[in-house]
């Protein structure tokens, strides 16, 4: 995998959600004219995106579909990759025939933008993608009427624009609207208990103190016992006490589970909190890139916490400084969160860019190569999608 990766620059990978806020696809922001084939080694195989993140499709720009041969797609599961075809390709000779051959090999297609009114997209193209920052919804409707698939809108800045895109019959969405979920319907008492539990775990409190607080929250107690009795832990006999549950889970995993629960309150029945998988994604990517840059285990744990708590103020609706004060976080973690300063603050800024914009930051000053970046990104999306499915 290493030799091919040398020709692939680091690029951003952005989640795409459906109307229920569940992730349905990942958008790869490949640089213009970047060959699709250079990305294939990170997509296929047991450790690639397709195997490790099986619940989503992959949206990948394809500047020149004629540069792809059907034989290149031998290891691609049917329908999991959607190639974004430039509108200019629609008028090329033999394009429909070539797209059909790629379709038989297992890929699907989206039109990457609008076509003129006199142009009919080739039949294998079933849907379109619109960059809302550069295209008008009115113009998009004309192209959408020529296609019968699920259309995707990206670069959606806020919930108002999201509403416009939904009204225009788009089904998939990406953009900063995910960072603006609105007010939650959470029980503030439960969230306060979670913060107190995290503070107790952080200072290595006695199990009896943890038990006392757990017993005050029926929902929290239920979810903890459900977790440790799940197939992932496969206990020989059912675990029924909190002390057993804490010992089975371990304090490090208990801490991470509690951190995730802070995001786990749904905004509406049947709708996931979009911040929960984003926080999990940031946390895992922070940890992985920290390891790739040479950070030790303690620093990796700090990086994980910085990523996990970087969105918490949006959920709680209070100042991030108040959250940090309640948790009594280490100063290096607090400064990374509050001011994005220090090595962890710099890494947080890079992680934010890598998961929400088109142009990737320079990771060379972190001493992170493409060969180290891609496994960390795959692992982060694997964990984030598992979290989303279990929420």
C-alpha positions as CSV (number, residue, x, y, z in Angstrom):
1,X,0.0,0.0,0.0
2,X,2.9,2.3,0.7
3,X,4.2,2.8,-2.9
4,X,0.8,3.8,-4.2
5,X,0.1,6.1,-1.3
6,X,3.2,8.1,-2.0
7,X,1.4,9.6,-5.0
8,X,-1.8,10.4,-3.1
9,X,-1.9,13.7,-1.2
10,X,-3.7,14.1,2.1
11,X,-7.3,15.1,1.4
12,X,-10.4,16.0,3.4
13,X,-13.1,13.4,4.0
14,X,-16.5,14.8,5.0
15,X,-19.6,13.0,6.3
16,X,-22.9,13.2,4.3
17,X,-26.2,12.7,6.2
18,X,-29.8,11.9,5.2
19,X,-32.9,13.7,6.4
20,X,-32.8,11.7,9.7
21,X,-29.2,13.0,10.4
22,X,-27.7,9.5,9.9
23,X,-24.5,9.3,7.9
24,X,-25.1,7.7,4.5
25,X,-21.9,8.6,2.6
26,X,-18.4,10.1,2.8
27,X,-17.4,12.8,0.5
28,X,-13.7,12.7,-0.6
29,X,-12.3,16.1,-1.6
30,X,-9.7,15.0,-4.0
31,X,-7.5,17.7,-5.6
32,X,-8.4,18.6,-9.2
33,X,-7.1,16.1,-11.7
34,X,-6.1,13.7,-9.0
35,X,-6.3,10.1,-10.4
36,X,-9.0,8.0,-8.9
37,X,-6.7,5.0,-9.0
38,X,-4.3,6.5,-6.4
39,X,-7.1,6.3,-3.8
40,X,-8.1,2.7,-4.5
41,X,-5.6,1.0,-2.2
42,X,-7.1,2.9,0.7
43,X,-10.6,2.0,-0.3
44,X,-10.3,-1.7,-0.9
45,X,-8.8,-4.6,1.1
46,X,-9.5,-5.7,4.7
47,X,-8.3,-2.4,6.2
48,X,-9.8,0.0,3.6
49,X,-12.7,2.3,3.9
50,X,-15.1,-0.1,2.2
51,X,-14.4,-2.9,4.7
52,X,-14.0,-0.8,7.8
53,X,-16.9,1.6,7.2
54,X,-19.5,-0.7,5.6
55,X,-22.6,1.3,6.4
56,X,-21.9,4.2,3.9
57,X,-21.2,4.8,0.3
58,X,-18.2,6.8,-0.9
59,X,-18.6,9.9,-3.1
60,X,-15.4,10.4,-5.1
61,X,-14.7,13.1,-7.7
62,X,-13.7,11.7,-11.1
63,X,-12.3,14.3,-13.4
64,X,-11.8,11.9,-16.3
65,X,-14.0,8.7,-16.3
66,X,-12.1,7.4,-19.3
67,X,-9.0,7.1,-17.1
68,X,-10.8,4.3,-15.2
69,X,-10.9,0.8,-16.5
70,X,-13.6,-1.7,-15.4
71,X,-10.8,-4.0,-14.3
72,X,-9.7,-1.4,-11.8
73,X,-12.9,-2.0,-9.9
74,X,-12.6,-5.7,-9.3
75,X,-12.4,-5.4,-5.5
76,X,-15.1,-2.8,-5.2
77,X,-18.4,-4.0,-3.7
78,X,-21.4,-3.4,-6.0
79,X,-22.9,0.1,-5.5
80,X,-20.6,1.3,-2.7
81,X,-18.7,3.9,-4.7
82,X,-20.4,6.8,-6.4
83,X,-18.2,8.7,-8.9
84,X,-18.9,12.4,-9.4
85,X,-18.8,13.1,-13.1
86,X,-18.1,16.7,-14.3
87,X,-20.9,18.2,-16.5
88,X,-18.4,18.8,-19.3
89,X,-18.0,15.0,-19.7
90,X,-21.7,14.7,-20.8
91,X,-20.9,15.8,-24.4
92,X,-17.9,13.6,-24.9
93,X,-18.1,10.9,-27.5
94,X,-18.7,7.4,-26.2
95,X,-19.1,8.6,-22.6
96,X,-22.4,6.7,-22.1
97,X,-21.0,3.5,-23.3
98,X,-18.0,3.8,-21.0
99,X,-20.0,4.7,-18.0
100,X,-22.2,1.7,-18.6
101,X,-19.1,-0.5,-18.6
102,X,-18.1,1.0,-15.2
103,X,-21.6,0.6,-13.9
104,X,-21.5,-3.1,-14.8
105,X,-18.3,-3.3,-12.8
106,X,-20.1,-2.0,-9.7
107,X,-19.9,1.8,-9.4
108,X,-22.7,4.4,-9.5
109,X,-22.6,8.0,-10.7
110,X,-23.7,11.5,-9.7
111,X,-23.4,14.6,-11.9
112,X,-21.0,17.0,-10.2
113,X,-23.1,20.1,-10.8
114,X,-25.7,21.4,-13.3
115,X,-25.9,20.9,-17.0
116,X,-27.2,23.4,-19.6
117,X,-30.9,23.0,-20.5
118,X,-30.1,21.5,-23.9
119,X,-27.9,18.7,-22.4
120,X,-29.3,15.3,-21.3
121,X,-26.9,13.5,-18.8
122,X,-25.9,10.0,-19.9
123,X,-28.3,7.4,-18.7
124,X,-26.0,5.7,-16.1
125,X,-25.9,9.0,-14.2
126,X,-28.9,8.8,-11.8
127,X,-28.5,11.9,-9.5
128,X,-26.7,15.1,-9.0
129,X,-24.5,16.8,-6.4
130,X,-24.8,20.6,-5.9
131,X,-22.3,22.8,-4.1
132,X,-24.6,25.2,-2.5
133,X,-21.9,27.8,-2.1
134,X,-21.6,28.0,-5.9
135,X,-24.9,27.0,-7.3
136,X,-28.5,28.2,-7.2
137,X,-31.2,25.8,-6.2
138,X,-33.5,27.1,-9.0
139,X,-31.0,26.1,-11.7
140,X,-30.4,22.8,-10.0
141,X,-34.1,21.8,-10.3
142,X,-33.9,21.9,-14.0
143,X,-31.1,19.3,-14.0
144,X,-32.7,17.2,-11.2
145,X,-35.8,16.8,-13.4
146,X,-33.7,14.9,-15.9
147,X,-32.5,12.4,-13.2
148,X,-34.4,10.0,-10.9
149,X,-31.9,9.3,-8.1
150,X,-31.2,10.7,-4.6
151,X,-29.6,14.1,-5.0
152,X,-26.9,15.5,-2.7
153,X,-26.3,19.1,-1.6
154,X,-23.0,20.1,0.1
155,X,-21.5,23.3,1.5
156,X,-24.8,23.9,3.4
157,X,-23.9,26.6,5.9
158,X,-26.9,26.7,8.2
159,X,-30.2,25.1,9.1
160,X,-32.1,27.7,7.0
161,X,-30.2,26.7,3.9
162,X,-30.7,23.0,4.8
163,X,-34.5,23.7,4.8
164,X,-34.2,25.2,1.4
165,X,-32.4,22.1,0.1
166,X,-34.9,19.7,1.6
167,X,-37.7,21.7,0.0
168,X,-35.9,21.4,-3.3
169,X,-36.0,17.6,-3.1
170,X,-32.4,16.9,-2.1
171,X,-32.0,13.8,0.1
172,X,-28.4,13.9,1.2
173,X,-26.7,16.8,2.9
174,X,-23.2,18.0,4.0
175,X,-21.9,21.2,5.5
176,X,-21.6,23.3,8.6
177,X,-25.3,22.9,9.4
178,X,-24.2,19.8,11.3
179,X,-22.6,22.1,13.9
180,X,-25.9,23.9,14.5
181,X,-28.3,21.2,15.8
182,X,-30.4,23.6,17.8
183,X,-31.6,23.3,21.3
184,X,-31.9,19.8,22.8
185,X,-34.7,18.4,24.8
186,X,-32.3,16.9,27.4
187,X,-32.9,16.6,31.1
188,X,-30.3,18.9,32.6
189,X,-30.1,16.9,35.8
190,X,-29.0,13.8,33.9
191,X,-26.3,15.8,32.0
192,X,-25.1,17.3,35.3
193,X,-24.7,13.8,36.7
194,X,-22.7,12.8,33.7
195,X,-20.3,15.7,34.2
196,X,-20.0,14.8,37.9
197,X,-19.3,11.1,37.0
198,X,-16.6,12.2,34.5
199,X,-15.0,14.3,37.2
200,X,-15.0,11.4,39.6
201,X,-13.5,9.0,37.0
202,X,-10.9,11.7,36.1
203,X,-9.7,11.8,39.7
204,X,-9.8,8.0,40.1
205,X,-12.5,8.1,42.7
206,X,-13.5,5.0,44.7
207,X,-16.0,2.6,42.9
208,X,-18.5,3.2,45.7
209,X,-18.7,6.9,44.8
210,X,-19.3,6.1,41.2
211,X,-22.0,3.6,42.2
212,X,-23.8,6.1,44.4
213,X,-24.1,8.6,41.5
214,X,-25.0,5.9,38.9
215,X,-27.9,4.7,41.1
216,X,-29.4,8.2,40.9
217,X,-30.0,7.9,37.2
218,X,-32.3,5.1,35.9
219,X,-31.5,5.7,32.3
220,X,-27.7,5.8,32.9
221,X,-27.8,2.6,35.0
222,X,-29.8,0.8,32.3
223,X,-27.4,1.8,29.5
224,X,-24.3,0.8,31.5
225,X,-25.6,-2.7,32.3
226,X,-26.9,-3.1,28.8
227,X,-23.4,-2.2,27.4
228,X,-21.4,-4.6,29.6
229,X,-23.9,-7.5,29.0
230,X,-23.7,-7.0,25.2
231,X,-22.1,-9.3,22.7
232,X,-19.0,-7.1,22.6
233,X,-18.1,-8.1,26.1
234,X,-19.8,-11.6,26.2
235,X,-19.7,-12.1,29.9
236,X,-19.9,-15.8,31.1
237,X,-22.7,-14.8,33.5
238,X,-25.0,-11.8,33.5
239,X,-23.5,-8.7,35.1
240,X,-26.0,-7.1,37.5
241,X,-24.0,-4.8,39.8
242,X,-22.4,-1.5,39.1
243,X,-19.1,-2.5,40.6
244,X,-18.9,-5.5,38.3
245,X,-19.8,-3.3,35.3
246,X,-17.1,-0.8,36.1
247,X,-14.5,-3.5,36.5
248,X,-15.5,-5.2,33.2
249,X,-15.5,-1.9,31.3
250,X,-12.4,-0.5,32.9
251,X,-12.0,3.1,33.9
252,X,-10.5,4.3,30.6
253,X,-13.4,2.9,28.6
254,X,-15.9,4.0,31.2
255,X,-14.6,7.5,30.7
256,X,-14.9,7.4,26.9
257,X,-18.4,5.9,27.2
258,X,-19.5,8.7,29.5
259,X,-18.0,11.3,27.2
260,X,-20.1,9.9,24.3
261,X,-23.3,9.9,26.4
262,X,-23.0,13.7,26.7
263,X,-23.9,13.8,23.0
264,X,-26.4,10.9,23.0
265,X,-29.6,12.9,23.6
266,X,-31.7,12.9,20.4
267,X,-33.1,16.2,19.1
268,X,-36.3,14.5,17.9
269,X,-37.7,11.0,18.1
270,X,-36.0,8.9,15.4
271,X,-33.4,11.6,14.7
272,X,-29.8,11.2,15.8
273,X,-27.8,14.1,17.3
274,X,-25.5,15.0,14.5
275,X,-22.9,16.2,16.9
276,X,-22.4,12.8,18.5
277,X,-20.7,11.0,15.6
278,X,-18.8,14.2,14.7
279,X,-17.4,14.3,18.3
280,X,-16.4,10.6,18.0
281,X,-14.8,11.3,14.7
282,X,-12.8,14.2,16.0
283,X,-11.7,12.3,19.1
284,X,-10.5,9.2,17.2
285,X,-8.8,11.2,14.5
286,X,-7.1,13.4,17.1
287,X,-5.8,10.3,18.9
288,X,-4.7,8.6,15.7
289,X,-2.8,11.6,14.3
290,X,-1.3,12.3,17.7
291,X,0.1,8.7,17.7
292,X,1.3,9.2,14.1
293,X,3.2,12.4,15.1
294,X,5.0,10.5,17.9
295,X,2.8,11.3,20.9
296,X,3.0,8.9,23.9
297,X,-0.1,7.1,25.3
298,X,-0.8,9.9,27.8
299,X,-0.7,12.6,25.1
300,X,-2.9,10.4,22.9
301,X,-5.5,10.3,25.7
302,X,-5.3,14.1,26.0
303,X,-5.8,14.4,22.2
304,X,-8.8,12.1,22.4
305,X,-10.4,14.2,25.1
306,X,-9.7,17.5,23.2
307,X,-11.5,16.1,20.1
308,X,-14.4,14.6,22.1
309,X,-15.1,17.8,24.1
310,X,-14.5,20.3,21.2
311,X,-18.3,20.3,20.4
312,X,-19.7,19.8,23.8
313,X,-20.6,23.5,24.4
314,X,-22.9,23.2,21.3
315,X,-24.9,20.4,23.0
316,X,-25.0,21.8,26.5
317,X,-25.7,25.4,25.4
318,X,-23.2,26.9,27.9
319,X,-19.8,28.3,27.7
320,X,-17.0,25.8,27.1
321,X,-15.1,27.3,30.0
322,X,-17.9,26.3,32.4
323,X,-17.7,22.7,31.1
324,X,-13.9,22.6,31.5
325,X,-14.1,24.0,35.0
326,X,-16.7,21.3,36.0
327,X,-14.4,18.5,34.7
328,X,-11.2,20.0,36.1
329,X,-9.3,19.2,32.9
330,X,-5.5,19.4,32.6
331,X,-4.3,22.8,31.6
332,X,-2.8,21.6,28.2
333,X,-6.3,20.1,27.4
334,X,-8.1,23.3,28.6
335,X,-5.9,25.6,26.5
336,X,-6.3,23.5,23.4
337,X,-10.1,23.6,23.8
338,X,-10.5,27.3,24.8
339,X,-7.8,28.9,22.7
340,X,-6.7,26.2,20.3
341,X,-3.1,26.8,21.4
342,X,-0.2,24.4,21.9
343,X,0.4,21.2,19.9
344,X,-3.0,19.8,20.7
345,X,-4.7,23.1,19.8
346,X,-2.9,23.1,16.5
347,X,-3.9,19.5,15.9
348,X,-7.5,20.3,16.7
349,X,-7.6,23.0,14.1
350,X,-6.2,20.6,11.5
351,X,-8.7,17.9,12.4
352,X,-11.6,20.4,12.1
353,X,-10.4,21.3,8.6
354,X,-9.9,17.7,7.5
355,X,-13.5,16.8,8.3
356,X,-15.4,19.9,7.1
357,X,-13.7,21.6,4.1
358,X,-12.4,21.0,0.7
359,X,-8.7,22.0,1.0
360,X,-6.6,19.9,3.4
361,X,-4.2,21.5,5.9
362,X,-0.5,20.9,5.7
363,X,0.4,18.1,8.1
364,X,4.1,18.1,7.4
365,X,4.9,20.2,10.5
366,X,3.2,17.4,12.6
367,X,5.5,14.9,10.7
368,X,2.5,13.0,9.5
369,X,2.7,11.3,6.1
370,X,-0.1,10.1,3.8
371,X,0.7,6.5,4.8
372,X,0.1,7.5,8.4
373,X,-2.9,9.8,7.8
374,X,-5.1,7.4,5.9
375,X,-5.2,4.5,8.4
376,X,-6.0,7.1,11.1
377,X,-8.8,8.5,9.1
378,X,-10.2,5.1,8.3
379,X,-10.1,4.1,12.0
380,X,-11.8,7.4,13.0
381,X,-14.7,6.9,10.5
382,X,-15.0,3.3,11.5
383,X,-15.5,4.2,15.2
384,X,-17.7,7.2,14.5
385,X,-20.1,5.1,12.4
386,X,-20.2,2.4,15.0
387,X,-21.1,5.1,17.6
388,X,-23.9,6.4,15.3
389,X,-25.4,3.0,14.8
390,X,-25.4,2.2,18.5
391,X,-26.8,5.6,19.6
